[in-house]
Amino acid sequence: MSDPRPQYGEYATPEEQSRRAGREIPPPVVHVPPPAPEPVPIPYPAAPVRPARPVDRIVAIGLLAYGLWNVITTVLTFLDPASLITTMMQMLGISGDFSHYAEAKTWGMVGSILLIVGWVLTAAWTVMRLRRGKVAWWVPLVGGIVFVTLSSACMLIAFYGDPAVISYIDGLAKKP
């Protein structure tokens, strides 16, 4: 049987090889990472000073409050669209009775939801702009115009869908 040990030191460590060869044992190589550089303090940028706009804040909040009052009263009116459309018909001198109650109720609900969602979005955007120090008075104004127009269009759809209104408009068109 043969001896399983290596004959010529192929498995010897570098220290053992140096010792058998009669050479000096090299010092062990130890990797020492360089010291971390001192952190350089980053100058903290000063927050920009927001310009004081108390008039803008008062006007924006006042417009939001007026818009909320308008939304509440309009939603209450839109929940009974038959009386609203009947009043519109009487004001325009349209004879006949309003008869599309289900359609008007649906469009009244759509208009009410548009107004409520529109006011919430407008208020959120206004508050966001006020907190960032930006001019915000125009946001409730534009929001009111957009969402009142959309909700009014819903009621006009119900109004112009009534047969009495259609016959009135048809009669106007036939007059010379």
Disulfide bonds with the S-S distance in Angstrom:
none
